[in-house]
Amino acid sequence: MRKTYVTRMPDKAGAFLLASRIIAACGGNIARVNYNRAVDTHTLFIEVSATAAQHAQIARQLSDCGYLAGLEDEKRILMIVLTLPDRPGAVTPVLEVLSRRRVNISYISSQENGTPFQHFKMGLLLENTGEIKRLIEEISRICEISILNYEVTDRLLDGTVFYVTFANEMRDILALSQNQTNAVLIQANRLMQLLDEQNKSPLQTFDYIRRFAQFVSERRGERFHAHISALRLADGLVLTTIEPPCGSNTYALEYHGELLFVDSGFACYQAEMLRLLEERFPRFSLRSKEVWLTHADVDHAGLLSLFDRACMSQSCMDNFDAERRGAPNFREQNPLHAPYCALSKIISAYAPPVAERCVAVGRREGDDLLCPIGSRFFGPWRFDFYEGPGGHVRGETVIVCEKLHLVFSGDLYVNIKGYSPEQQEFNRLAPFLMTGVDCDPALARACRNLLVEKYAGYLFCPGHGPVQHVG
């Protein structure tokens, strides 16, 4: 174990030699020494690696020769590295925090490195882990902070160092701003507390979130490989299915130049989806187009801004209204789902849709598993909207065209067996992170069974996986 000794030595030759001999004789190893004569001619910080018994012996002998006073040997130096913009005054907010908390700097070093950033290495003299925790959290809201040579002291500090390090990794993976990184810190802290209350190790959970972020980030640009298929449903009517590597399917119905879409995928893939849609549907951006939403989860509702109108259940409208007010959406009202949902918004660059483009088809009334809430037409075909009871998530909607024998089932029915290897890999993450993707698994299962029974023989367009005839 390491301990930092704050020694008071006489200003004469050989003072440090005596201290080093005492430490070596007791079996200790000096890991770091810091002394600044211009600041204090007598104070020397000595960080020593030794066993508990050896530390006791070192402290006793240093005290006997007058080098230690009181409980100074209980203090420790925390070595940190701050990444700050290379501009005048960038370090000032951090120094103000240290001054306000009366934290002494035992060491500081920085130099230009040819980049827009400078790395400030600091040694901070601290006395208790509660102080360290609060200090790390406050500085991490200002800039990126890394902890060097950190000695485990207690579970509270371990957790703080763990999730601050995690936030830095997420910053690097997703190229986050400081504000976005602060949001990650808040949710990571909330998740850490949730896991702590359940006596669960954070390692696997945070690893899954890290993998989620890496998976999404690594499939940008030319690495965005979506499977596209087309099916003629009737004279002049073509259904196009776009299956991305992650996020929901996007369905397009085209009839004599008119376009209708169902669901839209992750917001972070807007450039990739726009390129794909322009190639598939010439002059896509200039054409009038509508999208229908099966539910408001971020992997289905991320790209509603691409469309002129977005039709949905009133419950989905309520969900988005809450988000625009800064209130938790329906999933985030579940404490078990909230941290993951908030993190997934950051990872996928999600923002709620503009209210003026959203249209409510109707509101659920009654106690049936699937309640009719309204209808919309596309060409000569009528599509009926049915809202479920919230088994998957409140606002879940199934869209049915009886004439075409067509069902858009959202996530109440997904074609797991048809997942690509990439989709299989990604879709193992969310269920673990949320302890299941359904808010009420029993209700979701009942709705799924009803769909399969009532619409046997129909073509199902699931939220994830390829289309299939069911029953």
Secondary structure as the mmCIF struct_conf table of DSSP 4:
data_model
#
loop_
_struct_conf.conf_type_id
_struct_conf.id
_struct_conf.beg_label_comp_id
_struct_conf.beg_label_asym_id
_struct_conf.beg_label_seq_id
_struct_conf.end_label_comp_id
_struct_conf.end_label_asym_id
_struct_conf.end_label_seq_id
STRN STRN1 ARG A 2 ARG A 8
BEND BEND1 ASP A 11 LYS A 12
TURN_TY1_P TURN_TY1_P1 ALA A 13 GLY A 14
HELX_RH_AL_P HELX_RH_AL_P1 ALA A 15 ALA A 25
TURN_TY1_P TURN_TY1_P2 CYS A 26 GLY A 27
STRN STRN2 ASN A 29 ASN A 34
TURN_TY1_P TURN_TY1_P3 ARG A 37 VAL A 39
BEND BEND2 THR A 41 HIS A 42
STRN STRN3 THR A 43 SER A 49
HELX_RH_AL_P HELX_RH_AL_P2 ALA A 52 ASP A 64
TURN_TY1_P TURN_TY1_P4 CYS A 65 GLY A 66
TURN_TY1_P TURN_TY1_P5 GLY A 70 LEU A 71
HELX_RH_3T_P HELX_RH_3T_P1 GLU A 72 GLU A 74
STRN STRN4 ARG A 76 PRO A 85
BEND BEND3 ASP A 86 ARG A 87
TURN_TY1_P TURN_TY1_P6 PRO A 88 VAL A 91
HELX_RH_AL_P HELX_RH_AL_P3 THR A 92 ARG A 100
TURN_TY1_P TURN_TY1_P7 ARG A 101 ARG A 102
HELX_LH_PP_P HELX_LH_PP_P1 VAL A 103 VAL A 103
STRN STRN5 ASN A 104 SER A 109
BEND BEND4 GLY A 114 PRO A 116
STRN STRN6 PHE A 117 LEU A 126
BEND BEND5 GLU A 127 GLU A 127
HELX_RH_AL_P HELX_RH_AL_P4 THR A 129 SER A 140
TURN_TY1_P TURN_TY1_P8 ARG A 141 ILE A 142
BEND BEND6 CYS A 143 CYS A 143
STRN STRN7 GLU A 144 LEU A 148
BEND BEND7 ASN A 149 ASN A 149
HELX_LH_PP_P HELX_LH_PP_P2 TYR A 150 VAL A 152
HELX_RH_AL_P HELX_RH_AL_P5 ARG A 155 LEU A 174
TURN_TY1_P TURN_TY1_P9 ALA A 175 ALA A 175
HELX_RH_AL_P HELX_RH_AL_P6 GLN A 178 GLU A 197
TURN_TY1_P TURN_TY1_P10 GLN A 198 ASN A 199
HELX_RH_AL_P HELX_RH_AL_P7 PRO A 202 SER A 217
TURN_TY1_P TURN_TY1_P11 GLU A 218 ARG A 219
BEND BEND8 ARG A 220 ARG A 220
HELX_RH_3T_P HELX_RH_3T_P2 GLY A 221 ARG A 223
STRN STRN8 HIS A 227 ALA A 234
TURN_TY1_P TURN_TY1_P12 ASP A 235 GLY A 236
STRN STRN9 LEU A 237 GLU A 243
BEND BEND9 PRO A 245 GLY A 247
STRN STRN10 THR A 250 TYR A 255
TURN_TY1_P TURN_TY1_P13 HIS A 256 GLY A 257
STRN STRN11 GLU A 258 VAL A 262
HELX_RH_3T_P HELX_RH_3T_P3 ALA A 267 TYR A 269
HELX_RH_AL_P HELX_RH_AL_P8 GLN A 270 ARG A 280
BEND BEND10 PHE A 281 PHE A 281
TURN_TY1_P TURN_TY1_P14 PRO A 282 ARG A 283
HELX_RH_3T_P HELX_RH_3T_P4 PHE A 284 LEU A 286
BEND BEND11 ARG A 287 ARG A 287
STRN STRN12 LYS A 289 TRP A 292
BEND BEND12 THR A 294 THR A 294
HELX_RH_AL_P HELX_RH_AL_P9 VAL A 298 ALA A 301
TURN_TY1_P TURN_TY1_P15 GLY A 302 LEU A 303
HELX_RH_3T_P HELX_RH_3T_P5 LEU A 304 LEU A 306
BEND BEND13 PHE A 307 ASP A 308
STRN STRN13 ARG A 309 SER A 313
HELX_RH_AL_P HELX_RH_AL_P10 GLN A 314 ARG A 324
TURN_TY1_P TURN_TY1_P16 ARG A 325 GLY A 326
TURN_TY1_P TURN_TY1_P17 PHE A 330 GLN A 333
BEND BEND14 ASN A 334 ASN A 334
TURN_TY1_P TURN_TY1_P18 PRO A 335 HIS A 337
HELX_RH_AL_P HELX_RH_AL_P11 ALA A 338 ILE A 347
TURN_TY1_P TURN_TY1_P19 SER A 348 ALA A 349
HELX_LH_PP_P HELX_LH_PP_P3 PRO A 352 VAL A 354
HELX_RH_3T_P HELX_RH_3T_P6 ALA A 355 ARG A 357
STRN STRN14 CYS A 358 GLY A 362
BEND BEND15 GLY A 366 LEU A 370
STRN STRN15 CYS A 371 PHE A 378
TURN_TY1_P TURN_TY1_P20 GLY A 379 PRO A 380
STRN STRN16 TRP A 381 GLU A 387
BEND BEND16 GLY A 390 VAL A 393
TURN_TY1_P TURN_TY1_P21 ARG A 394 GLY A 395
STRN STRN17 THR A 397 CYS A 401
TURN_TY1_P TURN_TY1_P22 GLU A 402 HIS A 405
STRN STRN18 LEU A 406 GLY A 410
TURN_TY1_P TURN_TY1_P23 ASP A 411 LEU A 412
BEND BEND17 TYR A 413 TYR A 413
HELX_RH_3T_P HELX_RH_3T_P7 ILE A 416 GLY A 418
HELX_RH_AL_P HELX_RH_AL_P12 PRO A 421 PHE A 426
TURN_TY1_P TURN_TY1_P24 ASN A 427 ARG A 428
HELX_RH_AL_P HELX_RH_AL_P13 LEU A 429 LEU A 433
TURN_TY1_P TURN_TY1_P25 MET A 434 THR A 435
BEND BEND18 GLY A 436 VAL A 437
BEND BEND19 CYS A 439 ASP A 440
HELX_RH_AL_P HELX_RH_AL_P14 PRO A 441 LYS A 454
TURN_TY1_P TURN_TY1_P26 TYR A 455 GLY A 457
BEND BEND20 TYR A 458 TYR A 458
STRN STRN19 LEU A 459 PRO A 462
BEND BEND21 GLY A 463 GLY A 465
STRN STRN20 GLN A 468 HIS A 469
#
